[in-house]
Amino acid sequence: MTADESVPARAWIGFFGMVFGVFMAVLDIQIVASSLEQIQAGLAATHDEITWVQTAYLIAEAIVIPLSGWLNRALSTRILFTLSCGGFTLTSLCCALAWNLPSMIAFRALQGFFGGAMIPTLFAVIYTLFPPRQQAAMVIVVGMVVTVAPTAGPVLGGYLTEILSWKALFLVNLLPGLLVCLSTWLTVEVDQPEWALLRRVDFAGILYIALFLGSLQFVLEEGIRNNWFESREIVFFSVMTLITGSAMFYRELRIDAPIVDLWAFRDANFAVGCLFSFIIGIGLYTMIALTPVYLSSVKRLNSLQIGEYLMITGLFQFISAFVAGPLAKRMDSRLMLALGLFLFGLGSWLNGSLSYDSGYWEFFGPQALRGFALMFAFLPINSLALGTLPENQVKNASGLYNLTRNLGGAIGIAVTNTLMIRWNKEHYAALRESVTSGSPQADALLARLESHAALLHLPDPSDAALKQLYGLALREAQIMTVNDVFHVLGLLFFTSLLLMPLVRKVSRDAGDTCAH
C-alpha cells in the first residue's frame, strides 16, 4: 500500500474487531489474578495447585507467539485470526464449565495458545494494512490495549467475581468473541495464504521451540515457589531449557525455511527495539504484579479499592496518547524514546518512598508519570523495531518482538519475587536487632502496645504486645523491601538510557522506502 492510498471502511471494521479480540486475550492473562481463591474453592484445589490456572495460560502463550509469524504466512491473517479468536472463545466456555483442576488447566492452556496467536498478528497488520502516515496512530491504539488490559484484568476480574461468580470471568468472552470472529472473517483481506508452507513443516523446529519456551516459562513461574535449584523439577526443566534452546538456535539458523527466522536480528534497529521492548516488559509487568500485592498485604485493600489505584496508570496512559501521537510526527523518535524511559524510571524511583501512612495521593504522582511515559516509550519502540522491515519479514518479526516483551515480564517478575524474599529477611533481621530491651524507643512502643492490649481486656497483655510488635516489624520490612524494588526498577530504566547511542535514526519516510 502506498502512502496516498486510503483504508476502506470495511477494513477499519475488521481492524478494530481484531483490536478488541486482542484486548480479550491480553485481559485474560491477568483476569483470574484477583479471583484465584474463589476458583480454588470452586475446583477444590490447594493454594499451590491453583497457580497453574495462570501458569498454563502463560506457558502456552509463550510457545505460540514466535510461531505466529509462520502460521500467519501459511494461513493468512484472516484465517489465522478467525481460528484463534474462535478457539479462544470456545475454550473460554470450556473454562467456565471445567469440572476439576486438571480440566481447568488443560482448557486454560488451550485458551492461552489461541489467545497468544492473536497479539503479534495484530501488530503485523498495522504495517501491512495502513499507509505510513497512519501507522503511528494505530500503534498507539494497539499499545494502549497491550498495556492497559493487564492492569484492568485483576480489577474487572474482582468485580465480576464479587457480583456474579468466577465463571463470569470466562463467560464474558463469548458474545464479543463471536462478533470478533464474524467481523474478521467478513472484512479482513490483507494477504493470501501460502499453503505451500504447510507441505514443508519444520516439525523438529516446532518441537524445539515448544520445549525451550515451555521449559523456560515453567522455571520462571514455578522457581520461586520451589526454592529454585533446590527442586529437582526446576533443575530438570532448567537443563531442558539449555539443551532445547541450543538445539533451536542451531537448527533455525541453518535450515532454508525456518519456523522462526532468527536472522531478523541482523537488522540493528529490530535488535535494539526488541531489547527496549524487553526492558519495557520488565517494568510494565513487574509493576502490575507488585502494586496489588503491596496494597492488599500492607494496606489491606480489597480488589475494587486496588482498582482505584491502578486506574491512575491507565487514565494517564490514555491522556498521553493524545500528546504522544502528534509529537511523534515532529520529535526525533530517539528523543521521544529517551523521554519515555526517563519518565517511567522517575515514576518508579519516586514510588520508592512509601510508608504505612502513604495513601492514594502518594501513589497518584508516580503512577501518573509511569502511565504518561508508556506511550512515549511504546510508540517509538514499535516504529523502531517493525517500521523499517520489509513487508515480507514483518509477520515473523512481530512474533519475536512480542515475545521479548513477554519474556521481559516473566523474567522481571521471577527476579523481583526472589529478591523480595531475600531483602525482606534482611530488613526484618536488621529491625529485629534494633528492637532490643535496652532501646528507649522499643521499650516505649512495647509499653504502649501492652497498655492498649490491657484496655481490650486480652488475657495476656504482655504476650499480645509482643505479637503486635512482631507484626509491625514484618510490615515495616515489607514496606522497605517494596521501596527497594521501586528504586531498582527506576535505576534499570535510567541505565537503559545508556543504550541510546545504539539507536539509529529512522526517517519519517522509512515506511515508504522500507516497509512498503
Contacts in CASP RR format, 6 or more apart in sequence:
PFRMAT RR
TARGET T0000
AUTHOR 0000-0000-0000
METHOD contacts of the structure
MODEL  1
MTADESVPARAWIGFFGMVFGVFMAVLDIQIVASSLEQIQAGLAATHDEI
TWVQTAYLIAEAIVIPLSGWLNRALSTRILFTLSCGGFTLTSLCCALAWN
LPSMIAFRALQGFFGGAMIPTLFAVIYTLFPPRQQAAMVIVVGMVVTVAP
TAGPVLGGYLTEILSWKALFLVNLLPGLLVCLSTWLTVEVDQPEWALLRR
VDFAGILYIALFLGSLQFVLEEGIRNNWFESREIVFFSVMTLITGSAMFY
RELRIDAPIVDLWAFRDANFAVGCLFSFIIGIGLYTMIALTPVYLSSVKR
LNSLQIGEYLMITGLFQFISAFVAGPLAKRMDSRLMLALGLFLFGLGSWL
NGSLSYDSGYWEFFGPQALRGFALMFAFLPINSLALGTLPENQVKNASGL
YNLTRNLGGAIGIAVTNTLMIRWNKEHYAALRESVTSGSPQADALLARLE
SHAALLHLPDPSDAALKQLYGLALREAQIMTVNDVFHVLGLLFFTSLLLM
PLVRKVSRDAGDTCAH
1 128 0 8 1.000
1 129 0 8 1.000
1 130 0 8 1.000
1 131 0 8 1.000
1 516 0 8 1.000
2 131 0 8 1.000
2 512 0 8 1.000
2 516 0 8 1.000
3 131 0 8 1.000
3 132 0 8 1.000
3 133 0 8 1.000
3 512 0 8 1.000
3 516 0 8 1.000
4 131 0 8 1.000
5 131 0 8 1.000
6 131 0 8 1.000
7 15 0 8 1.000
7 129 0 8 1.000
7 130 0 8 1.000
7 131 0 8 1.000
7 134 0 8 1.000
10 186 0 8 1.000
10 187 0 8 1.000
11 129 0 8 1.000
11 187 0 8 1.000
11 188 0 8 1.000
11 189 0 8 1.000
11 190 0 8 1.000
13 183 0 8 1.000
13 187 0 8 1.000
14 183 0 8 1.000
14 184 0 8 1.000
14 187 0 8 1.000
14 188 0 8 1.000
15 125 0 8 1.000
15 129 0 8 1.000
15 138 0 8 1.000
15 188 0 8 1.000
17 179 0 8 1.000
17 180 0 8 1.000
17 183 0 8 1.000
17 184 0 8 1.000
18 81 0 8 1.000
18 118 0 8 1.000
18 121 0 8 1.000
18 122 0 8 1.000
18 125 0 8 1.000
18 180 0 8 1.000
18 184 0 8 1.000
18 188 0 8 1.000
19 122 0 8 1.000
19 141 0 8 1.000
19 142 0 8 1.000
19 145 0 8 1.000
20 176 0 8 1.000
20 180 0 8 1.000
21 85 0 8 1.000
21 88 0 8 1.000
21 118 0 8 1.000
21 176 0 8 1.000
21 177 0 8 1.000
21 180 0 8 1.000
22 118 0 8 1.000
22 119 0 8 1.000
22 122 0 8 1.000
22 142 0 8 1.000
22 145 0 8 1.000
22 146 0 8 1.000
23 145 0 8 1.000
23 149 0 8 1.000
24 88 0 8 1.000
24 173 0 8 1.000
24 176 0 8 1.000
24 177 0 8 1.000
24 180 0 8 1.000
25 88 0 8 1.000
25 112 0 8 1.000
25 115 0 8 1.000
25 116 0 8 1.000
25 118 0 8 1.000
25 119 0 8 1.000
26 119 0 8 1.000
26 145 0 8 1.000
26 146 0 8 1.000
26 149 0 8 1.000
26 150 0 8 1.000
27 149 0 8 1.000
27 150 0 8 1.000
27 152 0 8 1.000
27 153 0 8 1.000
27 156 0 8 1.000
28 57 0 8 1.000
28 92 0 8 1.000
28 111 0 8 1.000
28 112 0 8 1.000
28 115 0 8 1.000
28 169 0 8 1.000
28 173 0 8 1.000
29 54 0 8 1.000
29 57 0 8 1.000
29 58 0 8 1.000
29 61 0 8 1.000
29 149 0 8 1.000
29 150 0 8 1.000
29 153 0 8 1.000
30 149 0 8 1.000
30 150 0 8 1.000
30 153 0 8 1.000
30 154 0 8 1.000
30 288 0 8 1.000
31 153 0 8 1.000
31 154 0 8 1.000
31 156 0 8 1.000
31 157 0 8 1.000
31 169 0 8 1.000
32 39 0 8 1.000
32 53 0 8 1.000
32 54 0 8 1.000
32 157 0 8 1.000
32 166 0 8 1.000
32 169 0 8 1.000
33 54 0 8 1.000
33 153 0 8 1.000
33 154 0 8 1.000
33 157 0 8 1.000
33 292 0 8 1.000
34 153 0 8 1.000
34 154 0 8 1.000
34 155 0 8 1.000
34 157 0 8 1.000
34 158 0 8 1.000
34 161 0 8 1.000
34 292 0 8 1.000
34 303 0 8 1.000
34 306 0 8 1.000
35 157 0 8 1.000
35 158 0 8 1.000
35 160 0 8 1.000
35 161 0 8 1.000
35 166 0 8 1.000
35 169 0 8 1.000
36 50 0 8 1.000
36 51 0 8 1.000
36 53 0 8 1.000
36 54 0 8 1.000
38 161 0 8 1.000
38 165 0 8 1.000
38 166 0 8 1.000
39 45 0 8 1.000
39 50 0 8 1.000
39 53 0 8 1.000
39 104 0 8 1.000
39 166 0 8 1.000
40 46 0 8 1.000
40 47 0 8 1.000
40 49 0 8 1.000
40 50 0 8 1.000
42 166 0 8 1.000
43 50 0 8 1.000
43 98 0 8 1.000
43 100 0 8 1.000
43 101 0 8 1.000
43 104 0 8 1.000
44 100 0 8 1.000
44 101 0 8 1.000
45 101 0 8 1.000
48 225 0 8 1.000
49 101 0 8 1.000
50 101 0 8 1.000
51 221 0 8 1.000
51 225 0 8 1.000
52 101 0 8 1.000
52 105 0 8 1.000
52 108 0 8 1.000
53 104 0 8 1.000
53 105 0 8 1.000
53 108 0 8 1.000
54 108 0 8 1.000
54 221 0 8 1.000
55 217 0 8 1.000
55 218 0 8 1.000
55 221 0 8 1.000
55 222 0 8 1.000
56 105 0 8 1.000
56 106 0 8 1.000
56 108 0 8 1.000
56 109 0 8 1.000
56 112 0 8 1.000
57 108 0 8 1.000
57 109 0 8 1.000
57 111 0 8 1.000
57 112 0 8 1.000
58 112 0 8 1.000
58 217 0 8 1.000
58 221 0 8 1.000
58 406 0 8 1.000
58 410 0 8 1.000
59 109 0 8 1.000
59 213 0 8 1.000
59 214 0 8 1.000
59 217 0 8 1.000
59 218 0 8 1.000
59 221 0 8 1.000
60 108 0 8 1.000
60 109 0 8 1.000
60 110 0 8 1.000
60 111 0 8 1.000
60 112 0 8 1.000
60 113 0 8 1.000
60 116 0 8 1.000
61 112 0 8 1.000
61 113 0 8 1.000
61 115 0 8 1.000
61 116 0 8 1.000
61 406 0 8 1.000
62 213 0 8 1.000
62 214 0 8 1.000
62 216 0 8 1.000
62 217 0 8 1.000
62 403 0 8 1.000
62 406 0 8 1.000
62 407 0 8 1.000
62 410 0 8 1.000
63 113 0 8 1.000
63 209 0 8 1.000
63 210 0 8 1.000
63 213 0 8 1.000
63 214 0 8 1.000
63 217 0 8 1.000
64 112 0 8 1.000
64 113 0 8 1.000
64 114 0 8 1.000
64 115 0 8 1.000
64 116 0 8 1.000
64 117 0 8 1.000
65 116 0 8 1.000
65 117 0 8 1.000
65 119 0 8 1.000
65 120 0 8 1.000
65 399 0 8 1.000
65 402 0 8 1.000
65 403 0 8 1.000
65 406 0 8 1.000
66 209 0 8 1.000
66 213 0 8 1.000
66 259 0 8 1.000
66 260 0 8 1.000
66 399 0 8 1.000
66 400 0 8 1.000
66 403 0 8 1.000
67 117 0 8 1.000
67 206 0 8 1.000
67 209 0 8 1.000
67 259 0 8 1.000
67 260 0 8 1.000
68 80 0 8 1.000
68 116 0 8 1.000
68 117 0 8 1.000
68 119 0 8 1.000
68 120 0 8 1.000
68 121 0 8 1.000
68 395 0 8 1.000
68 398 0 8 1.000
68 399 0 8 1.000
69 120 0 8 1.000
69 121 0 8 1.000
69 124 0 8 1.000
69 260 0 8 1.000
69 395 0 8 1.000
69 396 0 8 1.000
69 398 0 8 1.000
69 399 0 8 1.000
70 197 0 8 1.000
70 259 0 8 1.000
70 260 0 8 1.000
70 396 0 8 1.000
71 80 0 8 1.000
71 117 0 8 1.000
72 80 0 8 1.000
72 120 0 8 1.000
72 121 0 8 1.000
72 124 0 8 1.000
72 395 0 8 1.000
73 194 0 8 1.000
73 197 0 8 1.000
73 395 0 8 1.000
73 396 0 8 1.000
74 193 0 8 1.000
74 194 0 8 1.000
74 195 0 8 1.000
74 197 0 8 1.000
74 198 0 8 1.000
75 83 0 8 1.000
75 193 0 8 1.000
76 191 0 8 1.000
76 192 0 8 1.000
76 193 0 8 1.000
77 121 0 8 1.000
77 124 0 8 1.000
77 125 0 8 1.000
77 128 0 8 1.000
77 188 0 8 1.000
77 190 0 8 1.000
77 191 0 8 1.000
78 184 0 8 1.000
78 185 0 8 1.000
78 188 0 8 1.000
78 189 0 8 1.000
78 190 0 8 1.000
78 191 0 8 1.000
79 193 0 8 1.000
80 117 0 8 1.000
80 121 0 8 1.000
81 117 0 8 1.000
81 118 0 8 1.000
81 121 0 8 1.000
81 122 0 8 1.000
81 184 0 8 1.000
81 188 0 8 1.000
82 181 0 8 1.000
82 184 0 8 1.000
82 185 0 8 1.000
83 114 0 8 1.000
84 114 0 8 1.000
84 115 0 8 1.000
84 116 0 8 1.000
84 117 0 8 1.000
84 118 0 8 1.000
84 121 0 8 1.000
85 114 0 8 1.000
85 115 0 8 1.000
85 118 0 8 1.000
85 177 0 8 1.000
85 180 0 8 1.000
85 181 0 8 1.000
85 184 0 8 1.000
86 114 0 8 1.000
86 177 0 8 1.000
86 178 0 8 1.000
86 181 0 8 1.000
87 110 0 8 1.000
87 111 0 8 1.000
87 114 0 8 1.000
88 111 0 8 1.000
88 112 0 8 1.000
88 114 0 8 1.000
88 115 0 8 1.000
88 118 0 8 1.000
88 173 0 8 1.000
88 177 0 8 1.000
89 173 0 8 1.000
89 174 0 8 1.000
89 177 0 8 1.000
89 178 0 8 1.000
89 181 0 8 1.000
91 107 0 8 1.000
91 108 0 8 1.000
91 110 0 8 1.000
91 111 0 8 1.000
91 112 0 8 1.000
91 114 0 8 1.000
92 111 0 8 1.000
92 170 0 8 1.000
92 171 0 8 1.000
92 173 0 8 1.000
92 174 0 8 1.000
93 170 0 8 1.000
93 171 0 8 1.000
93 174 0 8 1.000
94 103 0 8 1.000
94 107 0 8 1.000
94 110 0 8 1.000
94 111 0 8 1.000
95 104 0 8 1.000
95 107 0 8 1.000
95 108 0 8 1.000
95 111 0 8 1.000
95 170 0 8 1.000
96 167 0 8 1.000
96 168 0 8 1.000
96 169 0 8 1.000
96 170 0 8 1.000
96 171 0 8 1.000
98 104 0 8 1.000
98 107 0 8 1.000
119 146 0 8 1.000
119 402 0 8 1.000
120 395 0 8 1.000
120 398 0 8 1.000
120 399 0 8 1.000
120 401 0 8 1.000
120 402 0 8 1.000
121 395 0 8 1.000
121 398 0 8 1.000
122 142 0 8 1.000
123 142 0 8 1.000
123 382 0 8 1.000
123 386 0 8 1.000
123 398 0 8 1.000
123 399 0 8 1.000
123 401 0 8 1.000
123 402 0 8 1.000
124 386 0 8 1.000
124 394 0 8 1.000
124 395 0 8 1.000
124 398 0 8 1.000
124 399 0 8 1.000
125 188 0 8 1.000
125 190 0 8 1.000
126 135 0 8 1.000
126 138 0 8 1.000
126 139 0 8 1.000
126 142 0 8 1.000
126 386 0 8 1.000
127 135 0 8 1.000
127 386 0 8 1.000
127 387 0 8 1.000
127 389 0 8 1.000
127 391 0 8 1.000
127 394 0 8 1.000
127 515 0 8 1.000
128 190 0 8 1.000
128 191 0 8 1.000
128 391 0 8 1.000
128 394 0 8 1.000
128 395 0 8 1.000
129 190 0 8 1.000
130 138 0 8 1.000
131 516 0 8 1.000
132 508 0 8 1.000
132 509 0 8 1.000
132 510 0 8 1.000
132 511 0 8 1.000
132 512 0 8 1.000
132 515 0 8 1.000
132 516 0 8 1.000
135 383 0 8 1.000
135 387 0 8 1.000
135 511 0 8 1.000
136 325 0 8 1.000
136 328 0 8 1.000
136 329 0 8 1.000
136 379 0 8 1.000
136 383 0 8 1.000
137 325 0 8 1.000
139 378 0 8 1.000
139 379 0 8 1.000
139 382 0 8 1.000
139 383 0 8 1.000
140 321 0 8 1.000
140 324 0 8 1.000
140 325 0 8 1.000
140 375 0 8 1.000
140 378 0 8 1.000
140 379 0 8 1.000
143 375 0 8 1.000
143 378 0 8 1.000
143 379 0 8 1.000
143 382 0 8 1.000
144 317 0 8 1.000
144 318 0 8 1.000
144 321 0 8 1.000
144 375 0 8 1.000
146 378 0 8 1.000
146 405 0 8 1.000
147 284 0 8 1.000
147 314 0 8 1.000
147 317 0 8 1.000
147 374 0 8 1.000
147 378 0 8 1.000
148 314 0 8 1.000
148 317 0 8 1.000
148 318 0 8 1.000
150 284 0 8 1.000
150 285 0 8 1.000
150 288 0 8 1.000
151 288 0 8 1.000
151 310 0 8 1.000
151 311 0 8 1.000
151 313 0 8 1.000
151 314 0 8 1.000
152 310 0 8 1.000
152 314 0 8 1.000
154 292 0 8 1.000
154 303 0 8 1.000
154 306 0 8 1.000
154 307 0 8 1.000
154 310 0 8 1.000
155 303 0 8 1.000
155 304 0 8 1.000
155 306 0 8 1.000
155 307 0 8 1.000
155 310 0 8 1.000
155 311 0 8 1.000
157 169 0 8 1.000
157 303 0 8 1.000
158 303 0 8 1.000
158 304 0 8 1.000
159 303 0 8 1.000
159 304 0 8 1.000
160 168 0 8 1.000
160 169 0 8 1.000
160 172 0 8 1.000
161 168 0 8 1.000
161 169 0 8 1.000
162 303 0 8 1.000
162 304 0 8 1.000
197 257 0 8 1.000
200 257 0 8 1.000
202 251 0 8 1.000
202 255 0 8 1.000
202 257 0 8 1.000
202 258 0 8 1.000
202 259 0 8 1.000
204 251 0 8 1.000
205 248 0 8 1.000
205 251 0 8 1.000
205 252 0 8 1.000
205 258 0 8 1.000
205 259 0 8 1.000
206 259 0 8 1.000
208 244 0 8 1.000
208 245 0 8 1.000
208 247 0 8 1.000
208 248 0 8 1.000
208 251 0 8 1.000
208 252 0 8 1.000
209 248 0 8 1.000
209 252 0 8 1.000
209 259 0 8 1.000
209 260 0 8 1.000
211 240 0 8 1.000
211 244 0 8 1.000
212 241 0 8 1.000
212 244 0 8 1.000
212 245 0 8 1.000
212 247 0 8 1.000
212 248 0 8 1.000
213 403 0 8 1.000
215 237 0 8 1.000
215 238 0 8 1.000
215 240 0 8 1.000
215 241 0 8 1.000
215 244 0 8 1.000
216 241 0 8 1.000
216 407 0 8 1.000
216 410 0 8 1.000
217 410 0 8 1.000
218 237 0 8 1.000
219 234 0 8 1.000
219 237 0 8 1.000
219 238 0 8 1.000
219 241 0 8 1.000
219 414 0 8 1.000
220 410 0 8 1.000
220 411 0 8 1.000
220 413 0 8 1.000
220 414 0 8 1.000
221 410 0 8 1.000
221 414 0 8 1.000
222 231 0 8 1.000
222 233 0 8 1.000
222 234 0 8 1.000
223 231 0 8 1.000
223 234 0 8 1.000
223 414 0 8 1.000
224 414 0 8 1.000
224 417 0 8 1.000
224 418 0 8 1.000
224 421 0 8 1.000
226 233 0 8 1.000
226 234 0 8 1.000
228 234 0 8 1.000
228 418 0 8 1.000
229 235 0 8 1.000
229 238 0 8 1.000
248 260 0 8 1.000
249 262 0 8 1.000
251 258 0 8 1.000
252 258 0 8 1.000
252 259 0 8 1.000
252 260 0 8 1.000
252 261 0 8 1.000
252 262 0 8 1.000
253 262 0 8 1.000
253 263 0 8 1.000
260 396 0 8 1.000
260 400 0 8 1.000
261 393 0 8 1.000
261 396 0 8 1.000
261 397 0 8 1.000
262 400 0 8 1.000
264 270 0 8 1.000
264 389 0 8 1.000
264 393 0 8 1.000
264 396 0 8 1.000
264 397 0 8 1.000
264 400 0 8 1.000
265 271 0 8 1.000
265 274 0 8 1.000
265 400 0 8 1.000
267 388 0 8 1.000
267 389 0 8 1.000
268 502 0 8 1.000
268 504 0 8 1.000
269 384 0 8 1.000
269 385 0 8 1.000
269 388 0 8 1.000
269 503 0 8 1.000
269 504 0 8 1.000
269 506 0 8 1.000
270 385 0 8 1.000
270 386 0 8 1.000
270 389 0 8 1.000
270 397 0 8 1.000
270 401 0 8 1.000
272 384 0 8 1.000
272 385 0 8 1.000
272 499 0 8 1.000
272 502 0 8 1.000
272 503 0 8 1.000
272 504 0 8 1.000
273 381 0 8 1.000
273 384 0 8 1.000
273 385 0 8 1.000
273 401 0 8 1.000
274 385 0 8 1.000
274 400 0 8 1.000
274 401 0 8 1.000
274 404 0 8 1.000
275 404 0 8 1.000
275 499 0 8 1.000
276 337 0 8 1.000
276 341 0 8 1.000
276 377 0 8 1.000
276 381 0 8 1.000
276 384 0 8 1.000
276 496 0 8 1.000
276 499 0 8 1.000
277 381 0 8 1.000
277 385 0 8 1.000
277 401 0 8 1.000
277 402 0 8 1.000
277 404 0 8 1.000
277 405 0 8 1.000
278 404 0 8 1.000
278 405 0 8 1.000
278 407 0 8 1.000
278 408 0 8 1.000
279 341 0 8 1.000
279 408 0 8 1.000
279 492 0 8 1.000
279 493 0 8 1.000
279 496 0 8 1.000
280 344 0 8 1.000
280 374 0 8 1.000
280 377 0 8 1.000
280 378 0 8 1.000
280 381 0 8 1.000
280 405 0 8 1.000
281 405 0 8 1.000
281 406 0 8 1.000
281 408 0 8 1.000
281 409 0 8 1.000
281 412 0 8 1.000
282 408 0 8 1.000
282 409 0 8 1.000
282 411 0 8 1.000
282 412 0 8 1.000
282 489 0 8 1.000
282 492 0 8 1.000
283 344 0 8 1.000
283 348 0 8 1.000
283 409 0 8 1.000
283 412 0 8 1.000
283 489 0 8 1.000
283 492 0 8 1.000
283 493 0 8 1.000
284 374 0 8 1.000
284 405 0 8 1.000
284 409 0 8 1.000
285 408 0 8 1.000
285 409 0 8 1.000
285 410 0 8 1.000
285 412 0 8 1.000
285 413 0 8 1.000
286 409 0 8 1.000
286 412 0 8 1.000
286 413 0 8 1.000
286 416 0 8 1.000
286 485 0 8 1.000
286 489 0 8 1.000
287 313 0 8 1.000
287 348 0 8 1.000
287 370 0 8 1.000
287 489 0 8 1.000
288 310 0 8 1.000
289 413 0 8 1.000
289 416 0 8 1.000
290 416 0 8 1.000
290 482 0 8 1.000
290 485 0 8 1.000
291 306 0 8 1.000
291 309 0 8 1.000
291 310 0 8 1.000
291 363 0 8 1.000
292 306 0 8 1.000
292 310 0 8 1.000
294 354 0 8 1.000
294 478 0 8 1.000
294 482 0 8 1.000
295 301 0 8 1.000
295 305 0 8 1.000
295 306 0 8 1.000
295 309 0 8 1.000
296 302 0 8 1.000
296 306 0 8 1.000
297 478 0 8 1.000
298 356 0 8 1.000
298 475 0 8 1.000
298 478 0 8 1.000
298 479 0 8 1.000
298 482 0 8 1.000
299 359 0 8 1.000
301 309 0 8 1.000
308 360 0 8 1.000
309 360 0 8 1.000
309 363 0 8 1.000
309 367 0 8 1.000
310 367 0 8 1.000
312 363 0 8 1.000
312 364 0 8 1.000
312 365 0 8 1.000
312 367 0 8 1.000
312 368 0 8 1.000
312 371 0 8 1.000
313 367 0 8 1.000
313 368 0 8 1.000
313 370 0 8 1.000
313 371 0 8 1.000
313 374 0 8 1.000
314 371 0 8 1.000
315 368 0 8 1.000
316 367 0 8 1.000
316 368 0 8 1.000
316 369 0 8 1.000
316 370 0 8 1.000
316 371 0 8 1.000
316 372 0 8 1.000
317 371 0 8 1.000
317 372 0 8 1.000
317 374 0 8 1.000
317 375 0 8 1.000
319 372 0 8 1.000
320 371 0 8 1.000
320 372 0 8 1.000
320 373 0 8 1.000
320 374 0 8 1.000
320 375 0 8 1.000
320 376 0 8 1.000
321 375 0 8 1.000
323 372 0 8 1.000
323 375 0 8 1.000
324 336 0 8 1.000
324 375 0 8 1.000
324 376 0 8 1.000
324 379 0 8 1.000
325 375 0 8 1.000
325 379 0 8 1.000
327 336 0 8 1.000
327 376 0 8 1.000
328 336 0 8 1.000
328 379 0 8 1.000
328 380 0 8 1.000
328 383 0 8 1.000
329 508 0 8 1.000
332 505 0 8 1.000
333 380 0 8 1.000
333 383 0 8 1.000
333 384 0 8 1.000
333 505 0 8 1.000
333 506 0 8 1.000
334 380 0 8 1.000
334 500 0 8 1.000
334 503 0 8 1.000
334 505 0 8 1.000
336 376 0 8 1.000
336 379 0 8 1.000
336 380 0 8 1.000
337 376 0 8 1.000
337 377 0 8 1.000
337 380 0 8 1.000
337 381 0 8 1.000
337 384 0 8 1.000
337 500 0 8 1.000
337 503 0 8 1.000
338 497 0 8 1.000
338 500 0 8 1.000
339 373 0 8 1.000
339 376 0 8 1.000
340 373 0 8 1.000
340 374 0 8 1.000
340 376 0 8 1.000
340 377 0 8 1.000
341 373 0 8 1.000
341 377 0 8 1.000
341 493 0 8 1.000
341 494 0 8 1.000
341 496 0 8 1.000
341 497 0 8 1.000
342 373 0 8 1.000
342 493 0 8 1.000
342 494 0 8 1.000
342 497 0 8 1.000
343 369 0 8 1.000
343 370 0 8 1.000
343 372 0 8 1.000
343 373 0 8 1.000
343 376 0 8 1.000
344 369 0 8 1.000
344 370 0 8 1.000
344 371 0 8 1.000
344 373 0 8 1.000
344 374 0 8 1.000
344 377 0 8 1.000
344 490 0 8 1.000
344 493 0 8 1.000
345 370 0 8 1.000
345 373 0 8 1.000
345 489 0 8 1.000
345 490 0 8 1.000
345 492 0 8 1.000
345 493 0 8 1.000
345 494 0 8 1.000
346 369 0 8 1.000
346 490 0 8 1.000
347 365 0 8 1.000
347 366 0 8 1.000
347 367 0 8 1.000
347 369 0 8 1.000
347 370 0 8 1.000
347 373 0 8 1.000
347 490 0 8 1.000
348 366 0 8 1.000
348 370 0 8 1.000
348 486 0 8 1.000
348 487 0 8 1.000
348 489 0 8 1.000
348 490 0 8 1.000
348 493 0 8 1.000
349 486 0 8 1.000
349 487 0 8 1.000
349 490 0 8 1.000
349 491 0 8 1.000
349 494 0 8 1.000
350 365 0 8 1.000
350 366 0 8 1.000
350 369 0 8 1.000
351 363 0 8 1.000
351 366 0 8 1.000
351 367 0 8 1.000
351 486 0 8 1.000
352 366 0 8 1.000
352 482 0 8 1.000
352 483 0 8 1.000
352 484 0 8 1.000
352 486 0 8 1.000
352 487 0 8 1.000
353 362 0 8 1.000
353 483 0 8 1.000
354 362 0 8 1.000
354 479 0 8 1.000
354 482 0 8 1.000
354 483 0 8 1.000
354 486 0 8 1.000
355 479 0 8 1.000
356 475 0 8 1.000
356 476 0 8 1.000
356 479 0 8 1.000
383 506 0 8 1.000
384 503 0 8 1.000
384 506 0 8 1.000
385 397 0 8 1.000
385 401 0 8 1.000
386 394 0 8 1.000
386 397 0 8 1.000
386 398 0 8 1.000
386 401 0 8 1.000
386 515 0 8 1.000
387 394 0 8 1.000
387 506 0 8 1.000
387 510 0 8 1.000
387 511 0 8 1.000
387 514 0 8 1.000
387 515 0 8 1.000
388 506 0 8 1.000
388 510 0 8 1.000
388 511 0 8 1.000
388 514 0 8 1.000
388 515 0 8 1.000
389 397 0 8 1.000
389 514 0 8 1.000
389 515 0 8 1.000
390 514 0 8 1.000
390 515 0 8 1.000
391 515 0 8 1.000
391 516 0 8 1.000
394 515 0 8 1.000
416 485 0 8 1.000
419 484 0 8 1.000
419 485 0 8 1.000
419 488 0 8 1.000
420 481 0 8 1.000
420 482 0 8 1.000
420 485 0 8 1.000
423 480 0 8 1.000
423 481 0 8 1.000
423 484 0 8 1.000
423 485 0 8 1.000
424 477 0 8 1.000
424 478 0 8 1.000
424 481 0 8 1.000
427 476 0 8 1.000
427 477 0 8 1.000
427 480 0 8 1.000
427 481 0 8 1.000
428 473 0 8 1.000
428 474 0 8 1.000
428 477 0 8 1.000
431 473 0 8 1.000
431 476 0 8 1.000
431 477 0 8 1.000
432 473 0 8 1.000
434 442 0 8 1.000
435 442 0 8 1.000
435 469 0 8 1.000
435 473 0 8 1.000
436 442 0 8 1.000
437 443 0 8 1.000
442 469 0 8 1.000
445 469 0 8 1.000
446 465 0 8 1.000
446 466 0 8 1.000
446 469 0 8 1.000
449 464 0 8 1.000
449 465 0 8 1.000
449 468 0 8 1.000
449 469 0 8 1.000
450 461 0 8 1.000
450 462 0 8 1.000
450 464 0 8 1.000
450 465 0 8 1.000
451 461 0 8 1.000
452 465 0 8 1.000
453 461 0 8 1.000
453 462 0 8 1.000
453 464 0 8 1.000
453 465 0 8 1.000
453 468 0 8 1.000
454 461 0 8 1.000
458 464 0 8 1.000
END
